[in-house]
Amino acid sequence: MRRTRLFGRAYTITVCRDGFVGSDNHFFGHVAAPAGVAAVVKLVDDVRPGLAIDLHEGWDDGYYLFVSGACGSDGEATTEVERRVESAVIAALRAEGARASSLSELVPNMPEEHRRRLTPLGAERLAWRWDPVESSPWGVGFLPYARRWGMAVKTEIGRWTALADRVRYQTAGSIAAVRAYGSAMIQSRDG
């Protein structure tokens, strides 16, 4: 499409009467959420998942892992389960040959609002800090919304990565996350 520049396509943006402007992924918890987002909100609130995985398209040809803003002050995951899941996802993506993006590669493409919310937690992990859903003046992304009920991770695979590779990376990361989470839950239950 002409004049789409970096994006190479047009994105859906919603403008609300209260002045909020955002993509669908920023309407979780917003009263005027588009129908598709409202359906996912209802599903998440009904199910209350212990683990939510947000599979996202990223900025370049690498990957990065967003973790919830609930990390400890030292930037580490707050629970052993979170550490195990994050490590499993990163290991699976590396094993598939995915290249990790550096924050310096991502920053030139991100709006200022996004940059203010990011905290680098190492080569492949970024903490994404949003206001809590209850105190956000508008909606939030899926990651912080789902974090209300349990652990949430978001893998972003670069949009310039071939589609078949993106699918392979996201599948491997998701399977690793579910296995690590399930194993940790069984271990904690069995003591």
C-alpha angles and dihedrals in degrees: 000000000000118000097008089117113176095012098053090208141044122269129209113249124180124208114203130204089245090061098257113142118188151131118262091265091065097056101078106130094011117129091226096048114155114257095258092052092045089054092052090047090053091048093049092046092048096045098035093201121214088212127030122183121198111201107202141174113240140206106264139008097290134070137244135184121229116202125191120274089248092094118130121263089264090058094250125130110270098229137038089241091057091048091051095047094046092047091048093051093049092047091050093050091048091048089054090052098252115159118227116231119226121229089243089060092050101043098071089059099045129089116244091251090060094046091054090055097051127094116183112229099182136308097316107019130080126180111222109207119201130166110265110273091248094055100035111114088219134008129306135219124274093259098062092036094054090043088074089077104034144314119341131188131178124204116197117196115193117260091228091062112101112266093239090054093047090053092047093049094046091047093050093046093048094048090049092049094050093046093048092046093047092047091050092049092050091047093049091047093049092043 
